[in-house]
Amino acid sequence: AFTRDGALPRFFDHVDKRFHSPVRPVWLATFLAFCLSLPSLGSTVAFSAATSIATIGLYISYALPILMAVAWRKNFVKGAFDLGRFSLRWGLYVILEVLFITVVFCLPEASPVTSQTLNKTSVAVGIVAVGTLGSWIVWASLVPKSYAAAGSSSWNGAAWDRCRGEDCGGARGGERVEG
C-alpha cells in the first residue's frame, strides 16, 4: 500500500512488473529489520526491548482501526465481517487488552532496575508515536484540502490519479481497487 500510494521515496516507489509486488520496499524492510536487530545480539535487554517494540507495534496497528470503529461508530463503514451487536463490546475489550499489553511490555524484566536492565521500550515506542503523530499533523497542515478531499472516498484517491497506464498494484488508468 505504501508503494501504491506513493508514500516512499521514488526509488522504492515501484511495483515490480514481473512479480506484481513491491520488491524494493520488501528488501528495504528486511534490511531495516536486520539493522534494528543487530544490537540484540550482544544484550538480552536489547533483545527483549526489540521484541517488545515489535509486539506493541503489531498490537497497536490492529487496535487502531478497532478504536476508530468504536469511537466513530456512526461514520465508520463496516466491512464484510461484522460482529453485529457484539461489535462495541468486543471492540472495547480489544482496546483495553492492547492498553494492558502495552503497559506490561514496557515494564522492566529484572529487579532491581539499573541502567543496564532498564526496559527502554517505552522510550522507543514514544519516539515513534511522537514522530508519527507529528508528521501526520504536519502533512495535514501542508497538504491542500482539495488534494486530501480527492482521496476521501477511498483514502488514497489522489495517488490513484498518477497511475495512468501503469501497473499500480492491480489498478490501471485510475481504476480503483478497494481493500
N, C-alpha and C positions, 0 to 999 in steps of 0.2 A: 504494500500500500504506500509506503514511503517513496518508493521508486516511481510508482504510477502517478502519485500526486505531486511529484517534483519537490519533495522536501529535503532531498540530499544534494550535495554538490554535483555539478554537471557530470563529472567522470563516473560517479556512482549512480546517477540518474539514468539508468539504462536497463531495459528488459531484453534479455538475450533472445534473438530470433530463433535459434536452434532449440533451446530448452524451454522457451516461453516462461522464463523465471528470471528474477534479478540476481544473476550470478555474482556480479561485482559486490553488491551490498552484502550478500551472504558471506563472501570471503572477508569483507571488512568487519562484519560482526564476529566472525571466527577469530580474526587477528586481534581485535579489541578484547574479546573474552580471554584469549590466551595471555595477552599482556596484563590484564587485570588479575589473572590467576597466579602470575609469577611470584608475587610477594608471599602467597600462601605456601610456597614450597619450603620456606625456612621457618615458618611460625604457625603453630596450631591456632593462635589467637587470630592471625590474619586469615587463615582458612575458615575459621568459624565466622568471622566478620563477612567474608566473601559469600559464603553460603547463606548467611542470614540476610544479606543485602539482596541476593538473588531471590530468595523466598519471599521477602517483604515486597519486592518489586512485582513479582508474579501475582501475589495475592491482591495487591493494590490495583494492578491492571485488570483483574477480574472484578474487583469490587466497585470500581468507578462507574461502569455502566449500570450496575445494580443500584448504586447510590443515586444516580440520575433518575432511574426509573421510580425510585421511592420518593425522592424529593419533588420531582415534577411529573407526577402521575398523569395529570390531565393532558400534558403536552407530549408525553413520551409515546412514540409509535412502537407498538408491540410487534414482535416478530412471529414466526410460525409456531414457536414453542411458548406456551403461556401457562402459568400455574393457576390462572383464574383467581378465585377468591383467596387463595393462599399466597399470592404473589407478594403482597405487602408484608405479611408475617414472615415469610422466608427471606425476603429482602432485608428486613430489619435484623433478622438473625445473622445473615451473612455479613452485614456491615459490622455488627458487634463482634462477631468472630474474628474478622480481619483486624479490627482495632486491638482485640486481645492478643492475637498472634503477633502483631507488630510490636506491642509492648514487650511481650515475652522474648522475642528475638533480639531486642535491644538491651536486655538485662545482661549483666556480667555473668560469666560462667564459673568463675573461681572466687573464692573468698579467702583471705581478704583481698580487696581490689587494690591493685597497684597500677603504676603507669604501664607496666608490661602486660597486665592481664585485663586492662580496661577494654570493654567492648566498644569499638568505635563505629558500630553500625548506625547508631542514631545520628552521628555527625555526617556520615556519608549519605544516608537517606535524606537528611535535612538539606544538605548541599544540593542534591539532585532535585528535591522538591522546590526549593527556592529558585534554582536555575530554570526549572521547567515552568513554574508559575510566572516568573519574571519575564522569560522570553515570550510566553503566551500573552501577557499583558502588553508588552512592547509591540508584538506583532499586531494585536488587536487595535492599538492606537495608531500604528503606522499604515496599515492596510486600508485603502479606501473602502467605504461602506458598500459601494457598488460591486467591488471585487468579492467581498465577503458574501454579499447577497446572491451573487451568481452561483455559489455553491450551496445555498441554503437548502435546496431540495434534496441533495444527496451529499452534503458536506464538502465534496471536492469537485463541484461542477466546473469551476474555473480551470482546474487542472485538466479536465477532460477536453476543454476547448483547444488546448495546444496539441492534442493527439491526432490532428488531422492526417489521415492516411497512414499513420504509423501503427505498429502493434504496441499498444499501451496496456498490457496486462489483460488482453482479451477484447478491448474496445477499439473500434476503428472509426475514424472520422467523426469524433464527438459522440459516438454511441455510448450510452451509459450502461454500466454493468453494476447492478446493486449487489451488496453483500460483501 
